[in-house]
Amino acid sequence: MSTVDALVAGDHAALARALTLLERGGPEAAALRAALRPHTGRGTVVGVTGPPGAGKSSLIADLVTVLRARDMRVAVIAVDPSSPISGGAVLGDRARMGTHTADEGVFIRSVASRGQSGGLARAVPAFLDAVDAAGWPIILLETVGSGQSDVDVAELADVAVLVSVPGLGDDLQAIKSGMLELADVLVVNKCDLPGAERTARQLESMLTLRRQDAARPPVIRTSTLDSTGVVALLDAVNGTARAGDSLRRVRSELLIAAEAEFARRLRHVPIDKACAAVRAGTQGVEEIVADLLASISVHSPESRRDLSPKP
């Protein structure tokens, strides 16, 4: 039986091997992912974002407990900072989940961010496809907790959960990162701490800044000390899951990859003259960006590939 067949049949070992290959990357990983694509689209991805110290890991552990009590299978993908020595995930996938590591109905895997700006590992979309293809109906994705990674996860997830805590100024961070606009559910964790209600009211007030036609996300108070609000959080997630667009995750991944590639190539393009032109008012930013895109397209041989669908 091939790795793909075994993975789709629910073999945990085959899934683990596939994730290791996907994280390593290269042509073999690309071929594996292409083979997995037709088997995706069944799982619901819940992205859990927020700053370090917000209690995301503990909250996810409580969500897993509630899901398992409802006899639902759940996978957890945790993006960890990279070890400067090994390049691997620092926290690991066993330390964070306690008793759930021995549960056959729970799959846990960490992926190292490898120092990428934004904190979202390049392997994450591939991991989501593999776990989805393996038949896990609920996939919880936890980020390192930095602005751009939160936005990227919100785009990839079916439900985006933004976790805040009292005293960290997360309301301002949410606005800067764009997450207040993208989040489907807002959480004030550690609601037993002083200032929790004030933080919740601030977030509720800031929701007026969203587009008028945008759905207003619920603000859920939670505490992992006694699992307060965890059931309400899960119910909110179930009530807001986006469905019906099988290409949405692929579309989001393509846009994220295109933006990253543009930024990478732009680092090798001298832009001081362009900056001076903008400063002097002789050219606008939009015009400069159009010129830069054209310049990269003309001067980069790798960018002149035919991207039309293969016959």
C-alpha positions as CSV (number, residue, x, y, z in Angstrom):
1,M,0.0,0.0,0.0
2,S,1.4,3.4,-1.0
3,T,1.9,6.2,1.6
4,V,-1.0,8.1,0.2
5,D,-3.4,5.1,0.3
6,A,-2.3,4.3,3.9
7,L,-2.7,7.9,4.9
8,V,-6.2,8.2,3.5
9,A,-7.1,5.0,5.2
10,G,-6.3,6.5,8.5
11,D,-2.8,5.1,9.2
12,H,-1.2,7.4,11.9
13,A,2.3,6.3,11.0
14,A,1.8,7.0,7.3
15,L,0.5,10.5,8.2
16,A,3.5,11.1,10.4
17,R,5.9,10.0,7.7
18,A,4.1,12.2,5.1
19,L,4.4,15.3,7.4
20,T,8.1,14.7,7.9
21,L,8.5,14.6,4.1
22,L,6.4,17.7,3.5
23,E,8.3,19.7,6.1
24,R,11.6,18.8,4.4
25,G,10.3,20.0,1.1
26,G,11.7,19.3,-2.4
27,P,10.3,17.6,-5.5
28,E,9.2,14.4,-3.6
29,A,7.2,16.5,-1.2
30,A,5.6,18.4,-4.1
31,A,4.6,15.1,-5.7
32,L,3.2,13.8,-2.5
33,R,1.1,16.9,-1.9
34,A,-0.3,16.8,-5.5
35,A,-1.4,13.2,-4.8
36,L,-3.1,14.3,-1.6
37,R,-5.0,17.2,-3.1
38,P,-8.0,15.2,-4.4
39,H,-8.6,13.8,-0.9
40,T,-8.9,17.2,0.8
41,G,-11.8,19.4,1.6
42,R,-13.6,17.4,4.3
43,G,-11.9,18.8,7.5
44,T,-12.7,22.0,9.2
45,V,-9.6,24.1,10.1
46,V,-9.8,26.3,13.2
47,G,-7.0,28.8,13.4
48,V,-6.1,29.9,16.9
49,T,-4.1,33.1,16.9
50,G,-2.9,35.7,19.5
51,P,0.3,36.9,21.2
52,P,2.7,34.8,23.2
53,G,1.4,34.4,26.7
54,A,-2.3,34.5,25.8
55,G,-2.7,30.9,26.8
56,K,-3.5,29.5,23.4
57,S,-2.0,26.0,24.0
58,S,-3.9,25.6,27.3
59,L,-7.1,26.7,25.6
60,I,-6.6,24.3,22.7
61,A,-6.0,21.5,25.2
62,D,-9.4,22.3,26.8
63,L,-11.1,22.4,23.4
64,V,-9.7,19.0,22.7
65,T,-11.1,17.7,26.0
66,V,-14.6,19.0,25.1
67,L,-14.4,17.6,21.5
68,R,-13.3,14.2,22.8
69,A,-16.2,14.2,25.3
70,R,-18.4,14.7,22.3
71,D,-16.7,11.7,20.6
72,M,-15.1,13.8,17.9
73,R,-11.7,13.1,16.5
74,V,-9.3,16.1,16.4
75,A,-5.9,17.0,15.1
76,V,-3.7,19.7,16.4
77,I,-1.0,21.4,14.3
78,A,1.2,23.8,16.5
79,V,3.6,26.2,14.8
80,D,6.6,26.5,17.2
81,P,9.6,28.8,17.2
82,S,12.7,27.0,15.8
83,S,15.6,25.9,17.8
84,P,18.7,27.9,16.7
85,I,20.8,24.7,16.9
86,S,18.6,22.0,15.4
87,G,16.1,24.0,13.4
88,G,13.4,21.9,14.9
89,A,10.4,22.9,17.0
90,V,11.4,24.1,20.5
91,L,8.3,23.2,22.5
92,G,7.6,19.9,20.8
93,D,4.2,18.2,20.3
94,R,4.1,16.1,23.5
95,A,4.8,18.7,26.2
96,R,1.8,20.9,25.4
97,M,-1.1,18.4,25.4
98,G,-0.7,16.2,28.5
99,T,-3.0,13.2,28.6
100,H,-4.2,13.7,25.1
101,T,-1.0,12.4,23.6
102,A,-2.1,8.8,24.4
103,D,-5.5,9.2,22.9
104,E,-6.0,7.5,19.5
105,G,-8.7,10.0,18.7
106,V,-6.2,12.9,18.9
107,F,-3.3,13.6,16.5
108,I,-0.7,16.2,17.6
109,R,2.2,17.6,15.5
110,S,4.5,20.6,15.9
111,V,6.0,22.3,12.9
112,A,9.0,24.7,13.3
113,S,8.7,28.2,12.0
114,R,12.5,28.1,11.1
115,G,12.8,31.8,11.8
116,Q,10.6,32.9,9.0
117,S,9.3,36.4,9.3
118,G,5.7,36.4,10.4
119,G,6.1,33.1,12.2
120,L,4.0,30.9,9.8
121,A,6.0,28.0,8.6
122,R,5.9,27.3,4.8
123,A,5.0,23.7,5.5
124,V,1.7,24.6,7.3
125,P,-0.6,24.6,4.2
126,A,0.9,21.2,3.2
127,F,0.3,19.9,6.7
128,L,-3.3,21.0,6.6
129,D,-3.8,19.2,3.3
130,A,-2.2,16.0,4.7
131,V,-4.2,15.9,7.9
132,D,-7.4,16.8,6.0
133,A,-6.8,14.0,3.5
134,A,-6.2,11.6,6.5
135,G,-9.8,12.2,7.5
136,W,-9.5,14.3,10.6
137,P,-12.7,16.2,10.8
138,I,-11.5,19.0,13.1
139,I,-8.0,20.5,12.7
140,L,-6.8,23.1,15.3
141,L,-4.0,25.2,14.1
142,E,-2.0,27.3,16.6
143,T,0.4,30.0,15.5
144,V,3.6,31.4,17.1
145,G,1.7,34.7,17.6
146,S,3.0,37.5,15.4
147,G,1.1,39.9,13.2
148,Q,1.5,38.5,9.6
149,S,1.3,34.9,10.7
150,D,-2.0,35.6,12.3
151,V,-3.4,37.2,9.2
152,D,-2.1,34.3,7.0
153,V,-3.7,31.7,9.3
154,A,-7.0,33.6,9.3
155,E,-7.0,33.4,5.5
156,L,-6.2,29.7,5.5
157,A,-8.6,28.7,8.3
158,D,-12.3,28.0,8.0
159,V,-12.7,29.7,11.4
160,A,-10.2,32.3,12.8
161,V,-10.1,32.6,16.6
162,L,-8.2,35.6,18.0
163,V,-7.2,35.1,21.7
164,S,-6.5,38.1,23.9
165,V,-5.8,38.5,27.6
166,P,-6.0,41.4,30.0
167,G,-3.0,43.7,30.2
168,L,-1.2,43.0,26.9
169,G,-2.7,45.7,24.8
170,D,-4.0,43.1,22.4
171,D,-6.8,45.3,21.1
172,L,-4.2,47.6,19.5
173,Q,-2.2,44.6,18.2
174,A,-5.4,43.1,16.7
175,I,-6.0,46.3,14.8
176,K,-2.4,46.6,13.5
177,S,-2.3,43.0,12.3
178,G,-5.7,43.2,10.6
179,M,-7.0,40.4,12.7
180,L,-9.9,42.4,14.1
181,E,-11.3,42.6,10.6
182,L,-10.6,38.9,9.9
183,A,-11.4,37.1,13.1
184,D,-14.6,35.1,13.3
185,V,-14.5,34.6,17.1
186,L,-12.8,36.9,19.7
187,V,-11.7,35.4,23.0
188,V,-10.7,37.1,26.2
189,N,-8.8,34.3,27.9
190,K,-7.8,34.3,31.6
191,C,-11.1,36.0,32.3
192,D,-10.5,35.5,36.0
193,L,-7.8,38.2,36.0
194,P,-8.4,41.8,36.8
195,G,-9.2,43.9,33.7
196,A,-10.8,41.0,31.7
197,E,-14.2,42.7,31.5
198,R,-12.5,46.0,30.4
199,T,-10.6,44.1,27.7
200,A,-13.8,42.4,26.5
201,R,-15.7,45.8,26.4
202,Q,-12.8,47.4,24.4
203,L,-12.9,44.6,21.8
204,E,-16.7,44.8,21.5
205,S,-16.4,48.6,21.0
206,M,-13.8,48.2,18.4
207,L,-16.0,45.9,16.4
208,T,-17.8,49.0,15.2
209,L,-14.7,49.6,13.1
210,R,-15.5,46.6,10.9
211,R,-17.2,47.0,7.6
212,Q,-20.9,47.5,8.0
213,D,-21.7,44.4,5.9
214,A,-19.3,42.2,7.9
215,A,-20.7,39.7,10.5
216,R,-20.1,40.8,14.1
217,P,-18.0,38.1,15.8
218,P,-18.9,37.0,19.3
219,V,-16.6,37.9,22.2
220,I,-16.2,34.8,24.5
221,R,-14.7,35.0,28.0
222,T,-12.7,31.9,28.9
223,S,-10.5,30.6,31.7
224,T,-8.4,27.5,31.5
225,L,-8.2,27.3,35.4
226,D,-11.7,25.8,35.4
227,S,-12.6,25.6,31.7
228,T,-15.0,28.5,31.9
229,G,-16.4,29.4,28.5
230,V,-14.7,26.6,26.6
231,V,-18.0,25.0,25.6
232,A,-19.3,28.4,24.6
233,L,-16.2,28.9,22.5
234,L,-16.7,25.6,20.7
235,D,-20.3,26.4,20.0
236,A,-19.3,29.8,18.6
237,V,-16.7,28.0,16.3
238,N,-19.4,25.6,15.1
239,G,-21.7,28.4,14.4
240,T,-19.3,30.5,12.3
241,A,-17.5,27.9,10.2
242,R,-17.2,29.0,6.6
243,A,-18.3,26.3,4.2
244,G,-19.2,25.8,0.5
245,D,-16.0,27.2,-1.1
246,S,-13.7,24.2,-1.8
247,L,-11.1,26.4,-3.5
248,R,-10.9,29.0,-0.7
249,R,-7.9,27.5,1.1
250,V,-6.0,27.0,-2.2
251,R,-6.8,30.5,-3.3
252,S,-5.6,32.0,0.0
253,E,-2.4,29.9,-0.1
254,L,-1.6,31.1,-3.7
255,L,-2.0,34.7,-2.7
256,I,0.1,34.3,0.4
257,A,2.8,32.6,-1.6
258,A,2.7,35.2,-4.3
259,E,3.1,38.1,-1.8
260,A,6.0,36.3,-0.1
261,E,7.7,35.7,-3.5
262,F,7.2,39.3,-4.5
263,A,8.8,40.5,-1.2
264,R,11.7,38.1,-1.7
265,R,12.5,39.3,-5.2
266,L,12.0,43.0,-4.2
267,R,14.9,42.7,-1.8
268,H,17.2,42.4,-4.9
269,V,15.8,45.4,-6.7
270,P,17.3,48.9,-6.0
271,I,14.4,51.1,-5.0
272,D,16.1,54.2,-3.6
273,K,15.2,56.2,-6.8
274,A,11.6,55.0,-6.6
275,C,11.4,56.1,-2.9
276,A,12.8,59.5,-3.8
277,A,10.2,59.9,-6.6
278,V,7.4,59.1,-4.1
279,R,8.9,61.5,-1.6
280,A,9.1,64.2,-4.2
281,G,5.6,63.6,-5.4
282,T,6.6,62.9,-9.0
283,Q,5.2,59.3,-8.9
284,G,2.6,57.6,-6.8
285,V,3.0,54.4,-4.8
286,E,0.6,52.5,-7.1
287,E,2.5,53.5,-10.2
288,I,5.8,52.5,-8.6
289,V,4.4,49.1,-7.5
290,A,3.2,48.5,-11.1
291,D,6.7,49.4,-12.4
292,L,8.3,47.1,-9.9
293,L,6.1,44.2,-10.8
294,A,6.8,44.7,-14.5
295,S,10.6,45.0,-13.8
296,I,10.6,41.7,-11.8
297,S,8.6,40.0,-14.5
298,V,10.9,41.2,-17.3
299,H,14.3,40.6,-15.6
300,S,13.6,37.3,-13.7
301,P,13.8,34.3,-16.0
302,E,12.1,32.1,-13.4
303,S,9.1,34.5,-13.5
304,R,8.5,34.0,-17.2
305,R,7.2,30.5,-16.9
306,D,3.8,29.7,-18.4
307,L,1.3,29.6,-15.5
308,S,-1.7,28.6,-17.6
309,P,-3.3,25.2,-16.8
310,K,-1.5,22.2,-18.2
311,P,-3.6,20.3,-20.9
